[in-house]
Structure formats: structure tokens, C-alpha cells
Amino acid sequence: MKNTYGLNPVLLSNLQGKKETFWANGELKPFSPGESDGIIDAEQRLSRFAPYLKKAFPETGETDGIIESPIRYLPRMQEMLQDHFQTNIPGRLMLKCDNQLPIAGSIKARGGIYEVLKLAETLALKHNLIQKTDDYSKIASSTFKDFFSQFSIAVGSTGNLALSIGTIGAALGFNVTVHMSQEAKQWKKDLLREKGVRVVEHENDFSYAVEEGRNQCMTDETCYFIDDENSKDLFMGYAVAALRLKKQFEQEGIKVDQHHPLIAYLPCGVGGGPGGVTYGLKHVFGDHVHCYFAEPVNSPCMLLGLSSGMHEAISVQDIGLSNRTEADGLAVGRPSALAGKMVQELLNGVFTVSDENLYKMLALLHESESISLEPSALAGMIGPAMPQIREHLKTLSVTGNQLSGATHLVWATGGNLVPESIMKDYITKGKSFL
Ligand SMILES: *Cc1c(COP(=O)(O)O)cnc(C)c1O
């Protein structure tokens, strides 16, 4: 090995061996509530746009134009996990169903849609077409569509961010170009083309697709680049999830306090989604929430970036990994610098999961709870069954007693738009591994 990047040799060798690995974050600090203006600002902007969303996307009518997903108890899945891994999961297992988020069917409906709405608002305010006190439903009119058609948006994506940006961008009237990395699924490209989005296919990975998007906008003043590797707006859009979750927990009578820790398991690609959610959760629940990221064994980019302290200056390819995984949403070789720096003192740790286990979890969840998710969205599911995490929590003074009052919240990040025949294949494949 030419360069070990200052990594612990055992950790490095486990990662290179594609073993499922747990890494505890030594930089975790007690939470100190700093400013939360960014989250509040994002939440208020989304409220201003609710009348628009309700009009342009009637599927958001039920929630009055607020893009939100339900939470669910998973009692049967909890039993299945216990049986399958021959372990005991103290506390209760729940799912945050971002697979059901309207408009985009994945967690990208939070950050992606938020950033496009912010762009639309900024342009409309600048050109005196709206005031912040207006009823934004008028943005669904042809006047606004014509106006936005003078501008373009570009983004690089493995699939789901493109679906989110493409759908909302095209609805508003923008010219959207999405640069898709090699693992992007055909059905996602087809769906985008149907919506009038320009889809450029690249035979290369995510970082390359992002670079192509960046280049496209470099020389064009009317082009806005959505930078999944560095966007504060995406990040804050994701963070709003925590404010909503707080309300949902209150409605359900679910406590989060010293005797009822909340443990969140978040699938991680470039890091913006799980990073934003973690940032929000810490602001809402402080040290009573414990966040763990989950990455595929071939794409542990955030684990590498954080454990080496090198952030975006290291990639999984640098340690000889392929970044090839069935979890297309997580097929990212180089982490977001912004997300890594924002969460480096907030995150408990990162674990990796094999593609085979993603498929197993997919089949188990379907069998036990009739919930269908895409492979990426299952990455966190193995977390509650991991003894290393219980051991790690002990080192943070979370006792067995406290764990029995815990809520394990697995973040389901996508799946609702997957065509039925493809979902069937996923389930069949998952069953074959059981
Ligand atoms: C994008 C995505 C994630 C992870 O979000 P990042 O911001 O890339 O870390 C997780 N699951 C699914 C299904 C996704 O599409």
C-alpha cells in the first residue's frame, strides 16, 4: 500500500476486504445549540410555497402542500431482525417513510425540491414578480412558467436527485439538464425524459457526472448548478425533516429524553441527506439523539472522509474499492466536504453493509410489513441488530435500561417510484439470499 492516509490499519484492511465494518467517531462532541436560523428559514420558505405545491402537485393536497412522510412502527420486522441475526433489539423499531414522500418518492424530495424552490423565489423576488407575503399558488401560472423558461438548471446525480430536481424544475418551467452517472437506472431516465427533462448519460461515476453539470453552467449566466457535493441549501432542506419529526413524535406520544434515546440509522451517499437530517435532529433533540450513517461496503466514502479527516480529498477508489453497488443512491466514491464538516462532531459513527444484506432486508421488510423499498433505502435497517452499536452506545453512557426505552428510527430513503416489475425482481432476489 503506497499511502495509508493515516487510517487505522485494521479499519483500512476491513474496508479493503469489503467486510461489514463499524467505525466509531472519536470526534463526537456534546451538542451545543448554535444558531438554527438556516433550518427555520428553510421551514418558512417551504410554508410559503405550500399553496403552490398544493396546486401544482395535487398529491400534496392531503398535507396542504407540505412535503412530508409518515412514521410507522415495525413490530413484525423487529421480530424478523431478531430471529435472523439471533439477537435482541431492546426498545422499539420504527420507520421514517421517506420512500413515500410526494413528488419524488425519495429523501431527495426534501433537499432537491427545496433548493429549486429557493432559486425560483429568489428570481421572482428579484424581478418583482412576487412578494413574500403573496399567495404563492400564482407561481403555477403560465406567466411564471414563461419567466422561468429563460433560466436553466443543471445537476449531476445517480438518479434520485435528478428525479427530484427534474420534476419540480420542469413543473416550474425551468430548462433542466440532468447528468446521470453510470449506475442510474433506465426507468429513472425514462421518467425524466417524459417530463421534458434533458438527460445526459455518462459512463462514469457520480463525481464525474457532478463535474459535467458544473462545467455546463460555468460559462452560462442563466444556468444554475445544483451542487450535491457542496450545497448548503440542499442541506437545510433535508434538515427541516427534524422539525416535522418532532411534531409527529409528539402526536404519537413518543418521548425522546434521557430515558428514551432516539437512535437514527441513515443511508449515506454523498452525505447531504443524512448530514442535513442529523444536523436537524441534533438541533431538535440534542444529545438524546444518536445518529449513525450506513454505506455500501464498496462505497464507504463518508466513513473514509471522516476517519481520515481528509473529507473530499479522499475517495474509495484511492483505497482500491470499486464504488460499484446495487444501491444506486449510495454509489458515491467521494464525500461532500460540506456535509462531512457539518456533522463531524455530531455523528456517532458509520457502518458498512453488503449488497447481499441490503437485498435480504428488502425481502424481510416486504414479507413482514408489506413495505417495498429500493435497495439503497435498506442500508440502515441492519443497524438496530448490530451488537457493535449497542456496545458503542454503552461507551457514551447509554445503559441497557435506557436502551429498553429507545426508539430505533430507520430512515427509509426511497422506493415509491420503482416500477412494479422491477420491485418484484428485487424481492425475488432478496428472498434468494434468505
Ligand atoms: C440520495 C440518496 C441517499 C443518500 O443521500 P446523500 O445526500 O447522497 O447522502 C440515500 N438513499 C437514497 C434512496 C437516495 O436516493
The ligand as an SDF file (V2000), in Angstrom:
LIG
                    3D

 15 15  0  0  0  0  0  0  0  0999 V2000
  -29.5020   10.1810   -2.2780 C   0  0  0  0  0  0  0  0  0  0  0  0
  -29.9790    9.0340   -1.5030 C   0  0  0  0  0  0  0  0  0  0  0  0
  -29.4680    8.7500   -0.2320 C   0  0  0  0  0  0  0  0  0  0  0  0
  -28.3390    9.4930    0.4180 C   0  0  0  0  0  0  0  0  0  0  0  0
  -28.3280   10.8900    0.3190 O   0  0  0  0  0  0  0  0  0  0  0  0
  -26.9290   11.6280    0.0750 P   0  0  0  0  0  0  0  0  0  0  0  0
  -27.2610   13.0520    0.1770 O   0  0  0  0  0  0  0  0  0  0  0  0
  -26.4320   11.2350   -1.2620 O   0  0  0  0  0  0  0  0  0  0  0  0
  -26.0100   11.1410    1.1560 O   0  0  0  0  0  0  0  0  0  0  0  0
  -29.9790    7.6520    0.4130 C   0  0  0  0  0  0  0  0  0  0  0  0
  -30.9450    6.8870   -0.1220 N   0  0  0  0  0  0  0  0  0  0  0  0
  -31.4740    7.1510   -1.3260 C   0  0  0  0  0  0  0  0  0  0  0  0
  -32.5440    6.2710   -1.8590 C   0  0  0  0  0  0  0  0  0  0  0  0
  -31.0090    8.2320   -2.0510 C   0  0  0  0  0  0  0  0  0  0  0  0
  -31.5130    8.4730   -3.2550 O   0  0  0  0  0  0  0  0  0  0  0  0
  1  2  1  0
  2  3  1  0
  2 14  2  0
  3  4  1  0
  3 10  2  0
  4  5  1  0
  5  6  1  0
  6  7  2  0
  6  8  1  0
  6  9  1  0
 10 11  1  0
 11 12  2  0
 12 13  1  0
 12 14  1  0
 14 15  1  0
M  END
$$$$
